[in-house]
Amino acid sequence: MGIFDDAKETIGEAAKQAGRAVDDAVDRVKDKADEVKAEADVKKAEAERDSVKKRNEAKEDLRD
């Protein structure tokens, strides 16, 4: 019976480690997705800023 108990314990520990590895991988993917989304938001904001700046410059040119 001792061998079977040891085997069950070993398998149980291996399953826990595998579960932790999967959780870590999922967290890494989520972190990367957040990073990519943040970069996209920054680029969008920069493009909007540039657009507003050019529009304001065009308006200023028309006023002169």
Helices and strands as residue ranges (DSSP letters): H 2-63
